[in-house]
């Protein structure tokens, strides 16, 4: 009985781990099917660290400092655009699929926040080519263009669909104003929701895009669209950036699709770890069932021989042994399913796009472990069905 209870516990643990592996695997599959709302193919991301301390000092006016910083960034852009095969270059203050969470408190026109509500949104300073480079199209109005980044241009912004629906549910979105950093910006366009932090979209659902025009708003991350092989393009980009200024620190140069893949690294790691544990637990359960049923067959050899001698068909001996294994398996899977339902609440924070009580994951885990138990019991069951009654009686 103790051996049976241990095997039941092994099956229950394997059920919990296999359900967790199923939930995380389905989460990763759902995330990989999410449309990010932008086109990363053919785009290389260059993350820079610019020497901003060169442009700002107590002895230089703010306007002069900003003009020098803007000219410096423009020089880098000109060098990168001169690379053969580069079709488009854009700058952004926040690199897509980075850990940067630049948010600001905003005051949307006509919106009255609830008591204690934090009215925050993710901020992006971008140059005019940003939207065209990533193939982001407006659903209403227009996107930002080169004219919006010129000195003295009207302060305008583009917001995401989620931002507009949250603050202006009446549907009148264009020409509304949003105030942040003590300045008012007019909304000239609304784009579909984009996933630029991760594919879950929870971190950056409410976003707004503002054209960069000065040094303190400068965007120092470069996005480059090119038909060239990234392996050939990267060293050329490094050379052109350093041609603008050899002291610039290039923190990262990587194709944007690879950055997107990196954003799923944690989900992929958790899934692989859970799958590895569930396979190990399944193997322990398989050997446990095999050992218990084999020992049971050895102890019952005399009984089984007598049954055959009295006319019991060998198929009934086979089903008798398999039914013992099935009872153990059903008990283990049932207990494990209950435990998995409770444990799924712990996984709720990392499972996405799949309910924690996903019936597919639970059913797959149960069926898989029942099959493992039957397979483990098949060998001793066949051995029991081949018992020769005369040999057993003689011994």
N, C-alpha and C positions, 0 to 999 in steps of 0.2 A: 504493500500500500504506500509506503514512504517513497519508493522508487516511482510509482505512478504519480504521486503528488509533485515530485521534483520535475518530471517530464511535463506535467500540466503547467507548472510554473514557467518552464523554459518556453513552451508554446505560447503562453500568455505574453511573456516578454517579447518574443519574436513578433507577435501580432502587433504590439504597441509600436515597435521599431519599424515594422514593415508599413504600417499605416502612416507613420511620420514620413518615411521615405516616399510613399506614394503622394502625400500632400505636397511635399517639397518638389518632387519631380513634376507634378502637374502645375505647380506655381511657376517653375522655370519655363515649362512649355508655354504657358499663357503669356508670360513676360516676353518670350521670344517672338510671339505673334503680335505684340503691341506695335501699332504704327506710331513712330515718334513724332510725326507731324513735321518732320524736316527730312531732307535727303542727305545723309552723311557720305554716300558713295562718291569717291573721287575727291574728297576734301581732306587736306592735311592740316592739323592743328599745331600751332607753334606757340608755346607758352614762354613769355619773356619776363625778365626782371629788369626794368629800366632804372637808370640812375636818376630818379626824380630829385634827389638833393641838389643836383647841378642847377636846376631851374628856379629853385625857391630859396630865397635868402632875405633877411630883414632889410637889406639895402636896395632891393629891387622891388618895383611895384608889382602888385598881383597881376595886373593886365599884361605887363611885359613878361612875367614868368610864365603865364599861361600861353602866351603867343610863342615863346621859345619852346615850350614843351610840345605844343601842337605841331610846330614846324619840325621838331625832331621826330615825332611819330610819323608825320607825312613823309619825311625822308626815308624812313624804314620802309614804308609802303611803296614808295617809288622804286627802291632797290628790289623789292620782292616782285613787283609787277614786271620788272625788266627780265625776269627769268623766262627763257623760252618755254612755251607750253602752258604757262600760267594764264588762265582765262579770267579769273576774278580774285580779288583780295578784299577782305573785310576785317575790321577790328571789333573786338568786343571786350567789355570789362569783366565778363564771367565766361570762362571756357565751358562749352557744353560738356556735360558728364564729368564735372569736377566736383570737389567737395565744398566749393565756395557757395555760401548761402547769403548772398547780399540782399538784405531786405530793408525796406524803409517804411516808416509810418506815413500814411497818405490820408488826404482829406478829399474824397470824391464829392463833387458837386451834388447837393441834394440828398446826400446819404447821412442819416442820423444814427450813429452807432448805439448799440444797446449798452446798458450800464456795465462797465468793466470790460467791454469788448475791445480787443486790440485790433486796430484797422491797419494791418500790415500787408505788404505785397513785395514780391521779388522784383528787384531792379536790374535792368540791363542797359548799360550805355553802349551804343553800337554806332558804326558808321553806316552810310546810306546803302552800301552794297550788301549788307548783312542778309537781308531777306531774299534778295535775288540769288545770292550765292548758295543759300541753303534751300532754295526752291520753296520758300514759304509764301503762300498767296493769301491775300486778305479775303475774308468772308463779307466784309462791309468796309466801304471807304477805300483807303489806300495804305500802302506801307511807306516807310521812310525812304527818302531818296537823297542824292548828293546835295541838293539845294538846302535841305534841312540842317546840314552840318556847317553851313557857311556862317561866319560871324554876323550877328545882327538879325539872323533869321528868326521867325516866330518860334516860340517855344511850343513844340507839339510832341505828341507821344502816340504810340500804338499799344493797345492792350489785348490781352487774350480774351477769348469768349467767356471763360469762367470768371475773369475779373469783371467784365461788363455785366454778366447776368447776376453776379453777387451784389453789385452796388447800384445797378439800374435795372431792376426787373421789369420796368415798363417798356423796355425795348428801344428807348430813345438813347442811343449810345454816341452817335457822332456829335462832335462839337461840344460835348460836355467837358468840363474842366476838372483837373485833378491837381491838388496842391501838395507839394512836398519840397523840402529844403527851402521853404519860404518863397517859392516861385509857383506860378500857376501854368499848367500845360493843357493845351487843347487836344482832345482825342480826335485824331484824323482817320484812324483805321482800327479795325478789329480783326484779329487772326484766329484761326482755329487753335485749340489748346495744343501746346507742344510739350514734349517731355525732354527737357534739357538738363535736368538734374539726374533723374533716373527714370526708368520706364514705368514705375508705379505712379509717377505724377503727383504724389502727395506733397512733396516738398515745394514744388514751384507751380502749383495750379494757377494761382493769381499772380500774373506777371504784367509788367509794363516795360516798354522799350522807349528810351529817350536818345535822341541823336547827340553824339559827343561833339563838343565845340571848343573845349578849353582844356587846359592842363589838368585841373582838378577833376575833370570828368573824363580824362583820357582813357581809352581802352587799349591795353597793352598786350592783348592776346590776339594772335593773327589766325585767320582762317583762309586757306588758299584752295581754290578749286583748280585742278589740273588733270589733264588726261595722261600725264606721265606716270610711270611706275614709281610709287612712293620711295622704293629703295634707291632709285636714281635721283629723285627730287630732293630728298632730305639733305644730302651733303651740299647740294647747290644752294639750298635755302640758308643753311648755316653760313656759307661763304658770303651770300649777299647781305645777310643781317649784320655780320661782323664787318662788312665793307662800310656800312653806315656808321658803325661805332664798334670798335674791337672790345670795348669794356662791357658790352651788353651780355648779361648772363642768360643763356638759352636753357631754361629749366627742362623743357620737354619738347620733342618733335615727334609726332605720332599721327598716323591716319585716324580720322574721326571714327570710322567703323570700329577700329581697335579700342578707342576710348569707350565707345558704346558697349563693346564686349566686356571691357573691364568693369563697367558699372554693374554687370551681372555676376562679378566674381564671387561676392559674398553668397549670393543665392546658389551658385554652382558649387561652392565649397561645402555649404551646409547640406545640400542634396547628396553630394558624393560621400560625405561623412556618415550621414544617416543610412545611405544604401549599404556602405561597408559594414556598419554595426548590425543592420538587419540581416545581411547575408551571414555574418558570423553567428548571430543568434539562431538563424534558420538552420545552419549546419549543426549547432549544438542540439537543437530540437530533433533534427533528423537522426543523429547518432543516439540521442536519448530514447526515441521511440524504437529504433532498431534494437538497442540493447535490452530494453524492457520486454519487448515482444519475443526476442530470441530467448531470453531467460525464461519467459513464461512457457514457450514451446518445449524447452528442455525439461522443465519441471512437470509438464503435463504429457510427456511422451507416452506414459503408460495409459493414461485416460484416452488419448487420441488413438493409440493402438487398439484399445478395446472398442472404441466407437467404430473403427474400420472393420474390426473382426465381427462386430454385430451387424454389419451391413450398411453403415453410414457411407454415402458417396464421398469421394475425395473432395468434390466441390463444396460440400457442406463443411468439411474440415477447414478448407481455405477461407470460406466466408466467416467461420467461427473466429479464426485468428484475426482476420481483417476487422471484424466488428469490434474486437477488443481495442485495436488501434484506433478505430474510428471514435469510440467513446472517449478515449483519452484526448484525441485531437479536438473533438467538439467541445469538451470541457475547457481545454486550454484556450481555444479560439474564442469561446463565449466570454470567459473571464478577461481575456486580452482585449476584446472589443469594448467591454465596459470600461476597462482601464484606459483604452485609447480615446474614448469619448471624453473622459475627464482630462487626459493629457493634451488633447487637441486644443484646449483653451490656452495652454502655455504657448502653443505654436501659432495662435491667432495673430500675433503681432508680426510674424514673418511670412505667414501664408497670405497670398494675394491672388485675387481672381478665382479662388476656389473656396467653398465653404469649409470651415474646420471639420464639419461632420460629413464631408464629401462621401456619398454612397459608393462611388466608383473605387475610391481608395480603400474603403473598409471592405467592400466585397472582394476586391482583388487580393487583399491581404488574407482574408479568410479562406478563399478558394485555394490560394497558393499554399498555405500551411496545411490545409486538409490533404492536398495532393502530396505534399512532402511526407506527411504521416503515412499515407497509403503506400507510397514508394518505399519508405523505410521498413514498413511491415511486410512488403511483398516477398522479400527473400525468405525470412523465417516462416511465412505462411506457406510458401511453396514447399519448404523443407518439411513442414508439418503434414502437408497433404501427401507426401511421399513416404510416410512412415509405414514400415512393413510390420504388421501385427505379430507375426511369428517371431521375428527378431526381438521385438519389444517384450513379448511374453517370456521368451527364453532368457532374457536378461533380467 
